[in-house]
């Protein structure tokens, strides 16, 4: 009589056979798994080598000078919603700003440079007797405006310096402007200084302001022209040939 621990020969044979089948299946699965890992690792290494072996492409350097107006469409310039503004349109290679009540203007919605740059443009008073070019521009994280022909038609200067506008700070200058005449305007913004000319380079600047430790901002009326724009006050004006040139840091 056997006990519960007794095992027949047949039972042992089948157990051994099952163990062999399990062992071979286990070995086959393990081999296939290892083979898969090796294949994936090789593919990953090959892919990595392929990517890193390609020469790196450096980003294209921005142009030294760029045109901000193509003479045909407003492009990145948008009519400024002052409320009561006149019509803005392109004609004969120029942007015309019809007289508003009180202001008409355009605001730049494209890429921006905040320091070490020059803006050049031509501006004309078409009709009226106040400023025909209020050029708002960035100064690092702040903004300022160059006013041409304001306060009755002749006053020029920067608004604002230490909260004082162009009529009440040391940049005030008086120039007699003619209606229907184009004036070449050049504005330079460099660290701690703002300069502006109505002539070609080499002439005495209209504005040459050391802004070290000075508060720079815009009058409230010009805030909608930020970050960069051109506006008129109760006057029709036009601008053309608007260009921006980056300066070496």
C-alpha positions as CSV (number, residue, x, y, z in Angstrom):
1,X,0.0,0.0,0.0
2,X,1.4,3.3,-1.0
3,X,1.2,6.6,0.8
4,X,0.4,10.1,-0.5
5,X,4.2,10.6,-1.2
6,X,4.4,7.5,-3.5
7,X,4.7,8.3,-7.2
8,X,4.3,5.9,-10.0
9,X,6.8,5.6,-12.9
10,X,4.3,7.0,-15.4
11,X,3.7,10.0,-13.2
12,X,7.4,10.7,-12.9
13,X,7.8,10.4,-16.7
14,X,5.1,12.9,-17.5
15,X,6.4,15.3,-14.9
16,X,9.9,15.1,-16.5
17,X,8.4,15.6,-19.9
18,X,6.4,18.6,-18.8
19,X,9.5,20.1,-17.2
20,X,11.5,19.7,-20.3
21,X,8.8,21.3,-22.4
22,X,8.5,24.2,-19.9
23,X,12.3,24.6,-19.8
24,X,12.6,24.7,-23.7
25,X,9.7,27.1,-23.9
26,X,11.2,29.3,-21.2
27,X,14.6,29.3,-22.9
28,X,13.1,30.1,-26.3
29,X,11.1,33.0,-24.9
30,X,14.1,34.4,-23.1
31,X,16.3,34.1,-26.2
32,X,13.7,35.9,-28.3
33,X,13.3,38.6,-25.7
34,X,17.1,39.1,-25.6
35,X,17.3,39.1,-29.3
36,X,14.6,41.8,-29.5
37,X,16.4,44.0,-26.9
38,X,19.6,43.7,-28.9
39,X,17.8,44.7,-32.2
40,X,16.1,47.6,-30.6
41,X,19.3,48.8,-29.0
42,X,21.2,48.6,-32.3
43,X,18.5,50.5,-34.1
44,X,18.4,53.2,-31.4
45,X,22.2,53.6,-31.5
46,X,22.2,53.7,-35.3
47,X,19.4,56.4,-35.3
48,X,21.3,58.4,-32.7
49,X,24.5,58.2,-34.7
50,X,22.7,59.3,-37.8
51,X,21.2,62.4,-36.2
52,X,24.4,63.5,-34.4
53,X,26.5,62.9,-37.5
54,X,24.5,65.6,-39.4
55,X,26.1,69.0,-39.4
56,X,24.3,71.5,-37.2
57,X,22.5,74.3,-39.0
58,X,23.0,77.7,-37.3
59,X,20.0,80.1,-37.3
60,X,20.1,82.7,-40.0
61,X,21.5,86.0,-38.8
62,X,18.9,88.8,-38.9
63,X,19.4,91.4,-41.7
64,X,21.4,94.5,-40.7
65,X,18.7,96.6,-42.2
66,X,15.0,95.7,-42.8
67,X,12.2,97.5,-44.4
68,X,9.1,98.0,-42.3
69,X,6.9,99.1,-45.2
70,X,6.8,97.6,-48.7
71,X,5.1,100.7,-50.3
72,X,2.1,98.6,-51.3
73,X,0.2,97.3,-48.3
74,X,0.1,98.2,-44.6
75,X,1.6,94.8,-43.8
76,X,2.4,94.6,-40.1
77,X,1.1,98.1,-39.5
78,X,-2.4,98.4,-38.1
79,X,-4.7,101.4,-37.9
80,X,-4.7,102.6,-34.3
81,X,-8.1,102.6,-32.7
82,X,-8.0,106.0,-31.0
83,X,-11.7,106.6,-31.5
84,X,-12.4,109.4,-33.9
85,X,-9.4,108.6,-36.0
86,X,-9.2,109.4,-39.7
87,X,-8.8,106.9,-42.6
88,X,-5.5,105.1,-43.0
89,X,-4.5,103.9,-46.5
90,X,-1.6,103.3,-48.9
91,X,-1.2,105.5,-51.9
92,X,1.8,106.1,-54.2
93,X,4.2,104.2,-52.0
94,X,3.2,106.1,-48.8
95,X,0.9,105.5,-45.8
96,X,-1.6,108.4,-45.5
97,X,-3.1,109.3,-42.2
98,X,-6.2,111.5,-42.7
99,X,-7.0,114.1,-40.1
100,X,-8.8,112.7,-37.1
101,X,-10.7,114.0,-34.1
102,X,-8.2,114.1,-32.5
103,X,-5.7,111.5,-33.5
104,X,-5.0,109.2,-36.4
105,X,-2.2,106.6,-36.3
106,X,-0.6,103.3,-37.1
107,X,0.8,100.7,-34.7
108,X,3.4,98.1,-35.5
109,X,2.4,94.5,-34.9
110,X,5.5,92.8,-36.2
111,X,8.9,91.8,-34.7
112,X,10.5,94.4,-32.5
113,X,13.9,95.6,-31.5
114,X,14.1,97.3,-28.1
115,X,17.7,98.6,-27.9
116,X,20.7,99.4,-30.2
117,X,18.8,100.3,-33.3
118,X,17.9,103.1,-35.7
119,X,14.6,103.9,-37.4
120,X,14.6,106.0,-40.5
121,X,11.6,107.3,-42.4
122,X,10.2,110.2,-44.4
123,X,7.3,112.1,-43.0
124,X,5.1,114.9,-44.5
125,X,2.4,117.1,-43.1
126,X,-0.3,117.1,-45.7
127,X,-2.6,119.6,-44.1
128,X,-3.3,121.0,-40.6
129,X,-1.1,122.8,-38.1
130,X,-0.1,120.3,-35.5
131,X,2.2,117.4,-35.2
132,X,2.3,115.2,-38.3
133,X,4.8,112.7,-37.0
134,X,4.5,111.4,-33.4
135,X,6.9,108.5,-33.6
136,X,6.5,106.1,-30.6
137,X,9.4,103.7,-30.1
138,X,10.7,101.2,-27.4
139,X,13.5,102.0,-25.1
140,X,14.3,98.6,-23.5
141,X,11.0,97.9,-21.5
142,X,9.8,101.4,-21.7
143,X,8.5,103.6,-24.5
144,X,8.9,107.2,-25.7
145,X,7.7,109.4,-28.5
146,X,9.5,111.8,-30.8
147,X,7.1,114.7,-31.6
148,X,7.6,116.7,-34.8
149,X,5.5,119.9,-35.4
150,X,3.4,119.9,-32.3
151,X,1.7,122.6,-30.2
152,X,0.8,124.9,-33.1
153,X,3.0,123.4,-35.7
154,X,6.7,124.0,-34.8
155,X,7.6,122.2,-31.5
156,X,9.8,119.1,-31.5
157,X,11.1,116.9,-28.7
158,X,10.7,113.8,-26.7
159,X,7.6,112.9,-24.7
160,X,8.0,112.1,-21.9
161,X,11.2,112.7,-19.9
162,X,10.7,112.5,-16.1
163,X,6.9,112.8,-16.8
164,X,7.4,116.1,-18.7
165,X,6.3,116.2,-22.4
166,X,8.2,117.7,-25.3
167,X,6.9,121.2,-24.5
168,X,8.2,121.1,-21.0
169,X,11.6,119.3,-21.0
170,X,15.1,120.1,-22.2
171,X,14.6,118.4,-25.6
172,X,12.2,121.1,-26.8
173,X,13.2,122.6,-30.2
174,X,11.3,124.7,-32.7
175,X,11.3,124.0,-36.4
176,X,9.3,125.6,-39.2
177,X,7.7,122.8,-41.3
178,X,6.1,123.2,-44.7
179,X,3.0,121.4,-45.7
180,X,3.5,119.1,-48.6
181,X,7.3,118.7,-48.0
182,X,8.9,115.4,-47.1
183,X,11.3,115.4,-44.1
184,X,13.9,112.7,-43.5
185,X,13.7,111.5,-39.9
186,X,16.4,109.4,-38.2
187,X,16.0,108.1,-34.6
188,X,18.7,106.2,-32.7
189,X,18.2,104.3,-29.4
190,X,21.4,103.2,-27.7
191,X,22.1,102.4,-24.0
192,X,21.5,105.6,-22.0
193,X,20.9,107.8,-25.0
194,X,18.2,108.8,-27.5
195,X,19.2,110.8,-30.6
196,X,17.1,112.1,-33.5
197,X,17.9,114.0,-36.7
198,X,16.0,115.7,-39.4
199,X,19.1,115.6,-41.6
200,X,21.5,113.0,-42.9
201,X,24.1,111.5,-40.6
202,X,26.9,113.9,-39.6
203,X,24.6,116.8,-39.1
204,X,23.8,118.2,-35.6
205,X,21.1,116.1,-34.0
206,X,17.7,117.6,-33.3
207,X,17.6,115.6,-30.1
208,X,20.6,114.2,-28.1
209,X,19.4,113.1,-24.7
210,X,21.3,111.3,-22.0
211,X,18.6,109.2,-20.3
212,X,20.7,107.8,-17.5
213,X,18.5,107.5,-14.4
214,X,15.7,109.4,-16.2
215,X,12.1,108.2,-16.3
216,X,11.0,107.4,-19.8
217,X,7.4,107.1,-20.9
218,X,4.7,108.3,-23.3
219,X,1.8,110.7,-22.8
220,X,-1.4,108.9,-22.3
221,X,-2.7,109.9,-25.7
222,X,0.2,108.0,-27.3
223,X,-0.1,104.8,-25.3
224,X,-2.1,103.0,-28.0
225,X,0.9,103.4,-30.4
226,X,3.0,101.2,-28.2
227,X,5.2,99.3,-28.8
228,X,5.9,101.3,-32.0
229,X,3.8,103.6,-34.1
230,X,3.3,106.9,-35.9
231,X,0.4,109.3,-35.1
232,X,-0.9,112.7,-36.0
233,X,-2.9,115.3,-34.0
234,X,-5.8,117.1,-35.8
235,X,-3.5,116.9,-38.9
236,X,-3.3,114.9,-42.0
237,X,0.1,113.3,-42.6
238,X,2.0,110.7,-44.5
239,X,5.0,108.5,-44.0
240,X,7.1,106.3,-46.4
241,X,10.5,104.5,-46.6
242,X,10.2,103.2,-43.1
243,X,13.4,101.2,-42.2
244,X,15.0,99.7,-39.1
245,X,18.7,99.1,-38.8
246,X,20.2,97.1,-35.9
247,X,23.3,98.5,-34.3
248,X,26.2,96.5,-32.9
249,X,25.8,96.0,-29.1
